């Protein structure tokens, strides 16, 4: 399903044809593979408490995680 979010960025793979700086009026960005070099450690906390996870990765900046 195509997102109707006006702030969405369309990601594409290198080597594909027909891509420009926009697609359907939305910005495009090259999808670069990210390699996780350190996985976040498991943690146990009480429900409702805050927790912070740390992860290390390599790839072409800027890197983003979700």
N, C-alpha and C positions, 0 to 999 in steps of 0.2 A: 504494500500500500504506500502511496506517495504522500508524504507529510505536507500539509498545507501551511506549516509554520513559516512565516516570512523570514525568520532569522536562521533558518536551516541552511547548512552547507552541504552540497552534494559532493561525495568523495568518489574518485575514479581511480582505476588501476593504470599504472604506467604502461605504455605500449598500446593502449586502446585508441581507436580512431574516432574522430568527430567531436572531440571535446574542445571547448573554449574556456574563457574565463567565467562564463555563466551557462546555466542550463535551465530553461524554463523561467528565466528571470532571477534565479538564485545563484549565489557564488559557488564555484567549484574549487576543489582543492585536491591535490595529488595524495592518494592513500599510500602512506609509507608504513611498512611493517615495523612494529615495535616488538622488541625482545625483552621480556621480563627477566632480569638478572638476579633479583632477590624477591621471593614471594613474601607477602605479608604473613606474619606469625599469627596463629590462632590465639584468641584471648577470651577469657570468661569474665563477664561483668554482670552486675545486677540489672534487671529490667529497668529501663528509664535512664540508666547512666550513660555518660558519653564514653566513647572509645575512639582511639586514633590508630589507624593502620599505616604502616610505612612500606613502600615498595620502591625498588630501584629498577630502571629500565634503560635500554639503549635504543637509539633510532635517530632520525633526523628531526631536530627541534622545529617547531614547538611540539612537545609530546603532551597528550591529553589522556586522561583516564576516566572511566565511568564505571 
